[in-house]
Amino acid sequence: GVFVINPIDVVRTRLYNQPVHSNGVGKLYNGIGDAAVKIVRSEGKFALWKGVVAHYSRAGPHTVLSFVFIGILQRSVAKLI
């Protein structure tokens, strides 16, 4: 999941953090597609995966712990039934 979501997150973050003109229009990107193309052209295709290690470091343990606690909950409920 992280490897699929990260490029979307990078583009979204760049769009959100770009400087804007006084009329509210972005100075660097004109939209999602434009941002993705400009990022890839200027920084290479792997730029869309910048921060993937940090993203995985945050999401990985969360996912593992979620499955652990779901298993514990299922076993507890099974004992009650």
Secondary structure, DSSP 8 states (H G I E B T S, - for coil): -HHHHHHHHHHHHHHHHS-B-TTS-BSS-SSHHHHHHHHHHHH-GGGGGTTHHHHHHHHHHHHHHHHHHHHHHHHHHHHH-
